[in-house]
Amino acid sequence: MFATKLGFAIVGIILNSGVLGKGSRICALKVTGLKKDDKTSYCCNEKPENCHEDPIQLTVTALQVKVFPTTDGQTVTLMCSTTCTLTDRPAAYIWYRNSELLYQDWSPWYQEMVTSEKTVRYSCAIKGYEALRAPAVTVEIYVEKTPRKDHVKLSCKTSWPHTNTQWYKNGKMLKDPLQLIPNTSQDNFLCAVSGVKELQSEEVYIKVKISPSTEVTEGDRVKLTCSTSCPLTNNKNYIWYLNDQLLQLPEHQHKHLVLDAVTTQHAGNYSCAVNTQRDVRSPEKTLRVQSSSLKWTLAAAAGVGAALLVFTSLVICCIR
């Protein structure tokens, strides 16, 4: 007994073959890891040349979430859709928000008030087939290099095609198209499905924060840390600049720049970057080093003497 695709290519194994009655037989074919490419005609016949007589059509379907924004921007309507007609009526459609069970009903439609300012992901499944969940509706921002090394371009993409998107800057909707962003920008950006701000991307920014102080005294221990909002697996991906000059660091110092006994020669403008994206460098932050003789003069006048230990964090948040 042969189980074949038309063209006589064996695609599976016969699980069971037996006699149902005089002149009747049955065979079963199991296809594991079903993909869209498995959509074709199959046959089960002792003679491959007879496969064209009575082929079995296999249609592969998948769930997807369709988004229908309303003009008022207060509600969002979602539909749990399939790429083909289901042979049986689903027992129920199950909706998920941020991977947690939200609602179930016999109707594939779902409507909700838009109240959250946080990023939300919607997905759906058919009851009894919860493991075969539709991909979540997502909105993501991507960074693109430009001919201008001191600028980057942000692009907004959604998992649902032919969907209009809207940009927001510091929480306010932009009326004009988004232009190139300077590397030194201190603004926050996000994009969302037009009319449904709840279906938004994560907020991205290119920003440097430093604490508690950028002024230290000679002899102090200073630690600068370069971290990103997207995880990097290798410390060697970080590089440092002082006064726009690349620093040659010891092998063990990359994410953290440690100055055990700072001197006035360490004063200057520091910035960091990711080695694979040197064009996207953090804005500079100035480290000021005070003379130790001046410090002790001030301390004696106040009647106090104390050692100063400063940990300075330099943070660059990259675009996801």
C-alpha positions in Angstrom: 0.0 0.0 0.0 1.4 3.4 -1.0 0.7 6.8 0.7 1.9 9.5 -1.6 1.7 13.1 -2.7 0.7 13.4 -6.4 4.0 13.0 -8.2 4.6 9.9 -6.1 6.9 11.4 -3.4 6.4 9.5 -0.1 5.7 12.1 2.7 4.8 10.0 5.7 4.3 6.5 7.1 1.3 4.2 7.0 0.0 3.8 10.5 -2.7 1.2 9.9 -3.7 -0.9 7.0 -6.3 -3.6 7.1 -9.4 -5.2 5.5 -12.7 -3.6 6.4 -14.7 -6.0 4.3 -14.4 -8.0 1.2 -12.4 -5.9 -1.2 -12.2 -2.9 1.2 -9.0 -1.6 2.8 -8.0 1.4 4.9 -4.6 3.2 5.4 -3.6 6.1 7.5 -0.9 8.7 6.9 0.6 10.8 9.7 2.3 14.1 8.8 4.1 15.6 11.7 5.2 19.2 11.9 2.4 20.3 9.5 3.4 23.3 7.4 1.7 25.4 4.7 3.9 23.6 2.1 2.0 20.3 3.0 -1.1 21.8 1.3 -1.5 19.5 -1.7 -3.2 16.3 -3.0 -2.6 13.0 -1.4 -3.6 9.4 -2.3 -3.5 6.0 -0.8 -3.3 3.2 -3.5 -1.5 0.0 -4.2 -0.6 1.3 -7.6 1.0 4.8 -7.7 -0.1 5.2 -11.4 -3.7 5.2 -10.2 -3.2 8.1 -7.8 -4.8 10.7 -10.2 -8.1 8.9 -10.0 -9.2 9.8 -6.5 -6.8 12.2 -4.7 -7.4 13.6 -1.3 -7.1 17.4 -1.0 -5.3 18.6 2.2 -5.9 22.3 3.1 -3.7 23.8 5.8 -5.3 26.7 7.7 -4.0 29.1 10.4 -5.6 31.5 12.8 -4.9 35.2 12.7 -6.1 38.2 14.6 -7.7 41.0 12.4 -7.8 44.5 13.8 -10.7 46.9 13.0 -10.0 50.3 14.7 -12.9 52.7 15.3 -12.8 56.3 14.3 -13.4 57.5 17.8 -10.3 55.9 19.2 -12.2 54.6 22.2 -12.8 51.0 21.2 -11.0 48.3 19.2 -12.8 45.4 17.4 -10.9 42.2 16.8 -11.7 39.2 14.8 -10.3 35.7 15.2 -10.0 34.6 11.5 -8.9 31.5 9.6 -7.4 31.3 6.2 -10.1 28.8 5.1 -13.6 27.7 6.2 -13.5 25.3 9.2 -15.2 22.0 8.6 -16.8 22.0 12.1 -18.3 24.9 13.9 -15.8 25.8 16.8 -17.1 25.1 20.3 -15.8 28.6 21.3 -13.2 31.2 20.5 -10.8 32.0 23.2 -9.1 35.4 23.5 -5.8 36.2 25.2 -4.3 39.6 26.3 -0.6 39.6 27.0 -0.7 35.8 27.0 -3.3 35.6 29.8 -6.9 34.3 29.3 -9.2 37.2 28.6 -12.6 36.0 27.3 -14.3 33.2 25.4 -17.4 33.1 23.3 -18.9 31.3 20.3 -18.5 34.4 18.1 -15.1 35.1 16.5 -15.6 38.9 17.2 -14.4 40.7 20.2 -14.7 44.4 21.1 -13.0 46.2 24.0 -12.7 49.7 25.3 -9.2 51.2 24.9 -8.2 52.3 28.3 -4.6 51.2 28.8 -1.6 53.3 28.0 0.6 50.3 28.1 1.6 48.0 25.3 -1.0 45.2 24.8 -0.8 42.0 22.7 -3.9 40.2 21.6 -4.1 36.6 20.4 -6.9 34.0 20.0 -7.4 30.2 19.8 -10.2 27.7 19.2 -11.5 25.8 22.2 -10.0 22.3 22.3 -7.0 23.5 20.3 -5.5 26.1 22.7 -2.0 25.0 21.8 -2.6 26.2 18.2 -2.8 29.9 19.2 -2.8 32.7 16.6 0.3 34.9 16.5 -0.2 37.9 18.7 -0.9 41.2 17.1 2.4 43.2 17.6 3.7 46.6 16.8 7.5 47.1 16.8 10.0 49.8 16.1 13.2 49.1 14.1 16.3 51.3 13.9 17.9 51.9 10.5 21.3 53.4 9.7 21.4 56.5 7.5 24.1 58.2 5.4 24.2 60.8 8.2 26.2 59.0 11.0 24.8 61.3 13.7 21.2 60.4 12.9 19.1 57.2 12.8 15.8 56.4 11.2 12.9 54.7 13.0 10.5 52.5 11.2 7.2 51.0 12.5 6.0 47.5 11.6 3.0 45.5 12.7 2.2 41.8 12.4 -1.0 42.6 10.6 -0.4 43.8 7.0 -2.0 46.8 5.4 -2.5 48.5 8.8 -1.9 52.2 9.1 0.3 53.3 12.1 0.7 56.5 14.0 3.8 58.0 15.7 3.9 59.5 19.2 6.7 61.7 20.6 6.9 62.1 24.4 3.3 60.8 24.6 1.9 63.2 22.1 0.7 62.2 18.6 2.7 63.6 15.7 0.8 65.2 12.9 3.7 65.1 10.4 5.7 62.1 9.2 8.6 61.1 11.5 12.0 62.5 10.3 15.5 61.4 11.0 16.3 61.3 14.7 19.6 62.8 16.0 21.7 60.4 18.2 21.7 63.1 20.9 17.8 63.2 21.1 16.4 63.0 24.6 12.9 62.3 23.3 10.8 59.1 23.7 9.1 57.5 20.7 6.5 54.9 20.1 4.2 53.9 17.3 0.7 52.4 17.4 -2.1 51.1 15.1 -4.0 54.2 13.9 -7.0 54.7 16.1 -5.9 52.2 18.7 -3.1 53.5 20.8 -3.4 50.5 23.1 -1.9 48.4 20.2 1.4 50.1 20.5 5.1 49.4 20.4 7.4 49.5 23.4 8.7 53.0 24.0 12.2 53.6 22.7 14.7 56.3 23.4 18.3 57.3 23.0 19.1 58.8 26.4 21.9 59.0 28.9 21.4 59.1 32.6 24.2 59.7 35.1 24.1 59.5 38.9 24.7 60.6 41.6 27.2 63.2 40.4 29.5 63.9 37.5 32.0 65.7 39.8 34.5 63.7 41.8 37.8 64.3 43.6 41.3 63.1 42.8 41.9 59.6 44.3 38.2 58.6 44.2 37.1 55.4 42.6 34.8 56.0 39.7 32.8 53.3 37.9 30.9 54.1 34.7 28.5 51.5 33.4 27.2 51.3 29.8 23.9 49.3 29.6 21.3 48.9 26.9 17.6 48.4 26.8 18.1 45.4 24.5 20.2 42.6 26.1 23.7 41.8 24.8 25.3 38.5 25.5 28.9 39.6 25.2 30.6 42.3 27.3 33.1 42.9 24.4 30.2 44.5 22.5 30.7 47.7 24.4 33.2 50.4 23.5 34.1 53.7 25.3 35.1 57.2 24.1 36.8 60.0 26.0 36.7 63.4 24.3 35.6 61.6 21.1 38.7 59.3 21.1 38.3 55.6 21.3 39.7 54.2 24.6 41.8 51.1 24.6 40.5 49.2 27.6 41.9 46.2 29.6 40.5 42.9 28.4 38.1 42.6 31.4 36.7 46.2 31.2 34.1 46.8 28.5 30.6 47.2 29.9 32.1 48.7 33.1 34.8 51.4 32.9 36.5 51.5 36.3 38.9 54.2 37.3 40.5 53.1 40.6 42.2 56.3 41.5 40.9 59.1 39.3 43.1 62.0 38.4 42.6 65.3 36.6 43.7 63.5 33.4 40.5 61.4 33.5 38.3 64.5 33.3 36.4 65.0 30.1 33.5 63.9 28.0 32.6 60.2 28.1 30.3 58.3 25.8 29.7 54.6 25.0 28.5 52.6 22.1 27.9 49.0 20.9 30.8 47.7 18.8 28.5 46.4 16.1 26.7 49.8 15.9 29.3 52.4 16.4 27.2 55.0 14.6 24.6 54.9 17.4 26.7 56.4 20.2 25.3 57.7 23.4 25.4 61.5 24.0 28.5 62.7 25.9 28.5 63.2 29.6 31.1 65.4 31.3 33.2 64.0 34.2 34.7 66.8 36.3 37.6 66.0 38.6 38.3 68.3 41.6 41.8 68.7 42.9 42.4 66.8 46.2 44.1 69.9 47.8 41.0 71.9 47.2 38.8 69.2 48.7 40.8 69.0 51.9 40.9 72.8 52.2 37.1 72.8 52.1 36.8 69.9 54.5 39.2 71.5 57.1 37.2 74.7 56.9 34.0 72.7 57.7 35.7 70.7 60.4 35.1 67.3 58.6 37.1 64.8 56.7 35.6 61.9 54.7 36.6 59.7 51.8 34.4 60.0 48.7 33.4 56.9 46.8 31.4 57.6 43.6 29.7 55.1 41.3 28.7 56.8 38.1 26.3 55.0 35.8 26.3 55.9 32.1 23.3 54.3 30.4 22.7 54.2 26.7 19.3 52.8 25.7 19.3 51.3 22.2 16.4 50.9 19.8 14.8 47.5 19.6 
